[in-house]
Amino acid sequence: MQVPSVNTSYASTSEDPPSNTSSSRTHVPSTHSAHKSIPSHSEKHPNQPHLMIAYHDETSPPPLNYTLHTKSRERYIIVFFGLLFLEAGILPLILFYSLMWGAHLSITKNLAIITSLIGTVSGFKVAQRTYFLWLKNDHETRRPIGAGRWGLDFTHILINIGLAAFFVPLIIGSSLTPASPPTVAMALPCFMLAFCIPMFISGLFPSHFRLPFRVSSFPPRHPLPPLTYTLVEDVIAVDGGGGLEFRQAWRYRYEASLVMRTLLRDLALFWGISGVLIAIALIIVAWMTSHDIGYGLGYGMPWLWAFASTGITIVWVRKELERERKEWGDLVHVHREKPLHLVESRVDREAFERMIARRSSTHVHRVPEPTQYADRHANVPGERRTQSDGQVDVSRERDMEQEKKRSVSEKNVSSTFPSSSSTSPTPDPTPIVAEGFTQSPGEYGPRSDEHV
């Protein structure tokens, strides 16, 4: 039984089907089919170019092929959020009370000093994301699906809106004479509202809420999923370097799994409702209590809420993913499909090809092509295309021809560099592949193991 793998293929297709296509794919449980591939995308999305991710194991959820559990990524997360917490959480609290009670400075000078020290980490993050999306060597692979040359993801726009909501009360409150601590204390609650209000609305009306402009991979006036879907997609694709490969894998996972769709909706409601309620309460407290209490709660409670909600989210997600994996054969409550009907362009396809070529060129060993688009195989000798699902199968003759070439190559090497023994060693039948990919006879694909 071959290791399940993921292939990314390209198919041209013609008209969007009806929105209710949950029964468009028939799943037949099988215990012996290791190469079960999904039906042709043209059956469901005619006349629409699509970077289709097909997985060959119907007994498990589509893999995401991305993990946060690497030393570099874990170190970056710890350093970035540590600096952000220091800048917008610890320093405002320590400086406010120490300058007021220790140095006995006026409230105006106190808040002016604090305001001058806030904004370095957040400004660096905005500049870094702009560089990733517009200028970096692989910038075309980090942009949303269907976005243009100067396209930005929705998370980038939302971060700027949140920062504006944060700095407006901060600057206004510290520039008044005398300064206004209640106004400054509204900074973090206003930032929370900028994220939690759209999260709550998108979770309350999933697939029904529309906007007149592009939202990451979704074109204008397209039904939008919960904002949690977009945040995960954009952060990992841009900041985490997952690129178009992760965007497509994340999209297909969302389409194929009812558990994932329900989980993202519930998380959006959880973060949205709790964030809106706490932010409103903090704004009221800032104006109804003394300056000392209002300021302390305004800069302390949002971080406590964020840490507690993150811990709950981690436990919640792990529990649901485990249930999804164990009950994947349930075609009613777990494995029920709902396509997103995104519109893709040839630019996305070419960017994806360049990303794969760039990754392959970093390895010194012989590297097979990890992913292939289906339209490349239309007239290739030695290959046949199945009529049922549009996927490409490599024929036995081609495999035999490759084996003969390998044997001839081994003989030439042996004749040039004779071994001391009387018999030449048996060549290793396992081909050399790039790190992160597996090879099975006649197909190449990313590794199917998934880390959460």
Protein Blocks (a to p, Z undefined) as FASTA:
>chain_A
ZZddddddddddfbdcdfblmlmpccdddfkbmkbccddfklmmghiacdddddfbfkbc
cdehiafkbfklmmmmmmmmmmmmmmmmmmmmmmmmmmmmmnopafklmmmmmmmmgojl
mmmmmmmmmmmmmmmmklmmmpcehiafklccfklmmmmmmmmmmmmmmmmmmmpccddf
klmmmmmmmmmmmmmmmmmmmmmmghkaccfbdehjacehiacddfklmmmmmmmmmmno
nommlmmmmmmmmmmpmklmmmmmmmmmmmmmmmmmmmmmmmmmmmmmcfklmmmmmmmm
mmmmmmmmmmmmmmmmmmmmmmmmmmmmpmklmmccddekiacdfklmmmmmmmmmmmmm
mpcbdcddfbdcfklmmmgghiacdfklopacddfklmmmmmmmmmmmmmmmmmmmccfb
fbdcdddfbdcddehiacdehiacddfbdcZZ
